[in-house]
């Protein structure tokens, strides 16, 4: 993406630079390499909560996360009657709304991590699906702050790609997820949202592609989350570690959502364009 600096406010250009900086950062995996003591724990967690279980959580809880995402507070605080109005209102306002969601998510993540972390290894069975639900809800909620609701298959693909970016285990994985986000933005830019909703079953990112994306994401998160959760399985320290690790993961998810939706907002408002044009 390339900036049209002459069309940007100083605030928008600064945020655009922060988007590029975030895209080039290495993934924030708490433990890139697990020492010999924690490897068996990580392996055990992977057996308790395998990729298929995470895949089921992604499929089942995405709908639940969507239902739990209320937009009334976003409309009230944004001074709009409909969240779609925020797509063209003011980036700084949307960022403030997203920051409120971000801060709210910290508290929920910490509480959930404390409760399940105190239970040690058994608590992970409930913790991981709950963390996935929370992550999807945070992404949906932040999307609303920028005027984007999750309606079509393309919207869902965008949400999963954000989660994939946040849960990347390598620079290569993160680059691939960001590339998918860019591809979706380019597709959306060519089609009105009304037509997108009408032709959801026919669009490029249809149901089959969404199922494949969920499978790939489940494998990716299984590695990322089990690495993070290895320490949480240790008795006594589990509660504090669980809270800290949940906050760290949700922070990655929230920032990925904010940067992805900022970029979409800037592109839709003609502030940036595809660099290949």
N, C-alpha and C positions, 0 to 999 in steps of 0.2 A: 504494500500500500504506500502511496506517496501523498504527502500533505499539499494542500492548496493553501499555503501560508497566508496569501493575501485575503482569503475568505475567512480566516480563523481569528477569533479573539485571542489575546495573549493567554488567557486561561485555557482555551481549547488547545492551543499549540503546545502548551506545557504538558497537558494531559496526554496529547498525542506522543510526545517524546517519552513520557512515562510508560505508555503502552509498548513502544518499541523496546524500551529498556527491559520491561517485564518479559517480553517475548524472547529476548536473548539471554535471560537468566537461566542458570542451570536449575533443574527441578529441585524442590525443597524436600528431599527425602531425608527423614530424621537419621536413618542409618543406612548408608550406601553399602557398607560391609558389616555383617553381623559376626561378632567374634565366636569362638568355639563354644562358649558356654551357652549363648543364646540361639545358636543354630538349631539345636534339637527342639527348643521351645517354639521357634518359628515354624519348623516342620510340623509339629503337633497342631499348632493353630491352623495351618493349611489343611490338615486332615479333618479337623473339627468343622471348619468353615471353608469348604473347597470352592473352586470357581463356580460350580453349578449352583451352590447355595447363594453365592453373591449375585449370580445371574438371575436367580429367582427373586431375590430382593429388589434388584433393579427393575425387573418387569412388574412385580406386584406393587412396590411402594412408590413407583413414579406416579401412578394414578392417585394414590393416597396423598403424596406430597403436593400434588396439584390441587386436590380438594382442600388441603389444609392451608393453602396460600390465599389469605384474605386480602383484597385490594382496597378495602374501605379506608384504612389508615394512609395508604399511598395517595389515594385521591384527595383525602382531606389535607394532608400535609403538603401535597403538591399543588393544591388550589385548582384542581381540575374536576370535571364531571365524569370523565372517562380516562382510563390510563393511557389510551392511545394518543391523547393530546400531548403527553410528555415526550413523544418522539420528536417533536419539533419545537419544544418550548425553550428549554435552557439546560445545557449540559451541567452547569454548576449546581443547579437545583437538583437534577437527577443524581448527581454525585452525593449531595447532602442526604438525600433520601436513602441511597444505597449505603451510606456510612452508618445510618441509623440501623438498618437491617444487619449490617456487619457486626455492630456492637451488640445487638440483641442476640445474634448467633453465638457470640463468645460465651454469654451467660448460660445459654441452653446447653452448649457443648461441654462446658465445665461441669455443670450439674450432672449431666448424663454420664460423663466419664468418671466422676467421683462415685456415683452409685454402683455402676457396673464394675469399676476398677476394684472396689473394695471386695468384690466377690471372687477376685482372682480369675483363673482360667475359665470356670463355668460362666462368669459374667460376660465373656467375650462372645458367647453364642447369641446373647441378646444385644450386645454392644455394637457389633459390626453392622447388622441390618438396620439398627437404629441410626447409626452414623450415616449410612447411605441415604436413609429417608431424610434425615436432617440436611444433608448436603444437597439433595435434589430440591428440597423446600427452599433453601437459601438461594439457589440458582434461580428458581422460579420467581421468588420474591424480588431479587435484585433485577431480574428482567423487567418486572412491572415498573420499577423505578425509572427505567428508560423508555417505557411505553410499549414493551413487548410482552405479550401474553403467550403462553404455550398452548397453541391450538392445533397446528398441523403436524404431520409427520416430520416435516422439515424443522419445525420448532423443537420437537423432541430430539431430533438428531443434533441440533445445535446445543441443547442442554447436556446431552450425553458427551458431546465433544468438549464442552467446558469441563465437565467432571474428569474426562480423560486427560485433559491438559493439566489439571490440578493434581491428578494421581499418577502423573508420568514418572517412570523409574529411570529415565535417561534423557539426554538432550535429543536423541533421535525420536523417541516417543513423543516428546513435547512438540517438536517441530512438525511431526506428522499430524498431531491433533490441531495445531494452529493452522496448518495447511487446509485441513477440513473445514475449520471455521471460516477461513477466507473463501473457500469454494462455495460454502453455503451463502455467505454474504453476497457474493457475485451473482448467484442464482436468484436470491431474493430481490436484488436490485433491478433485475430484469422483469420481474413479475409483481403486480400489485398484490397487496395482502388479501384483498377480496378474492382475486382469482386463485391465489395460493390455497385459500380455504376451500374453494369450490372444487379444486382439482387435487386435493391432498393425496388421493389414492394414485394419481397419475404422475406425481412429481418425481424428480430425480432421486430423492431420498425417500423411497416408499417403504412399505412395511418390511419387505425382505431385507433391504439395506439396514433398516433399523434393528432387526433381529440380529444380523451379523455384527452390527456395531455394539450391541449389548453383550454378545458373547466375547468379543475382543476386549471390551472394557472390564468385564468380570475377571478375566485372566490377569489383566493389568493391575486392577485393584487388589486382587488376591495377594500379589507380590508386595505392593506398596503398603497395604494396611497391615499385613502380617509382620512386616519389618517394623512398623511403628508400634505394633501391639505386643511384641515379644517381651518387653520390659514390664508391661502391664500384668502379665501372667504371674509375676513374682509376688508371693504373699507379702503383706504389710505395706510395701511401697506401691502396690497396684492402684490404690485410689488416687494418690497424687499424680502418679504417672499417667493414669487413664485420663484425668482431667487435662493435664498438660498436652498430651498427644492429641486428644480430641480438639482442643483449641487450635493446635498447630495445623491439623488437617483442615478444619473448617476455615481457618485463616487463608490457607492455600486456595480452597474452593471459592471463598468470597472474593478474593483478589482476581482469580481467573474469571469469575463471572463479571466483575466490575470492568475489567480491561476488555473482555470480549464484547460486552454490550456497549461500552464507550466507543469502541471501534465501529460497531454496527451503526450507532447513532451518528457518528461523524461521517460515515460513508453515505448514509441515507440523506443527510443534510448537505451533501455536496462539498464537505470539507476535505475529504480524502478520496482518492480514486485508485483503481487497480494499477499497479506499476507496470503491468505488461501491456497496457493500452498504448 
